[in-house]
Amino acid sequence: MHLSNQAAGALLMALQKCLWEQTDIMPLLQEMVFEMSDDGLVVTNPPVVSGDLSELEEEAEAERERE
């Protein structure tokens, strides 16, 4: 058994979401439902990540100015 690209992406999105929100990843991982497909395991309920891109751009600009 192996992870499909979709499942690997879903796990990475879960990690990004928890880092962004500064929350524990375990509850999100425990909620994930995996199913077998021809491509390997897939996640039927991947996490939804949303955020304000302007805030990210401002942080990136501030970081560049510090360098």
Contacts in CASP RR format, 6 or more apart in sequence:
PFRMAT RR
TARGET T0000
AUTHOR 0000-0000-0000
METHOD contacts of the structure
MODEL  1
MHLSNQAAGALLMALQKCLWEQTDIMPLLQEMVFEMSDDGLVVTNPPVVS
GDLSELEEEAEAERERE
1 36 0 8 1.000
1 40 0 8 1.000
1 41 0 8 1.000
2 40 0 8 1.000
2 41 0 8 1.000
3 11 0 8 1.000
3 40 0 8 1.000
3 41 0 8 1.000
4 37 0 8 1.000
4 39 0 8 1.000
4 40 0 8 1.000
4 41 0 8 1.000
4 42 0 8 1.000
5 39 0 8 1.000
6 39 0 8 1.000
6 42 0 8 1.000
6 43 0 8 1.000
6 46 0 8 1.000
7 34 0 8 1.000
7 40 0 8 1.000
7 41 0 8 1.000
7 42 0 8 1.000
7 43 0 8 1.000
9 46 0 8 1.000
10 32 0 8 1.000
10 43 0 8 1.000
10 46 0 8 1.000
10 47 0 8 1.000
11 29 0 8 1.000
11 43 0 8 1.000
13 46 0 8 1.000
13 47 0 8 1.000
13 49 0 8 1.000
14 25 0 8 1.000
14 28 0 8 1.000
14 29 0 8 1.000
14 32 0 8 1.000
14 46 0 8 1.000
14 47 0 8 1.000
15 25 0 8 1.000
16 49 0 8 1.000
17 23 0 8 1.000
17 28 0 8 1.000
17 47 0 8 1.000
17 48 0 8 1.000
17 49 0 8 1.000
18 24 0 8 1.000
18 25 0 8 1.000
18 28 0 8 1.000
20 49 0 8 1.000
20 51 0 8 1.000
28 47 0 8 1.000
31 45 0 8 1.000
32 43 0 8 1.000
32 45 0 8 1.000
32 46 0 8 1.000
33 43 0 8 1.000
33 44 0 8 1.000
33 45 0 8 1.000
34 41 0 8 1.000
34 42 0 8 1.000
34 43 0 8 1.000
34 44 0 8 1.000
35 41 0 8 1.000
35 42 0 8 1.000
35 44 0 8 1.000
36 42 0 8 1.000
END
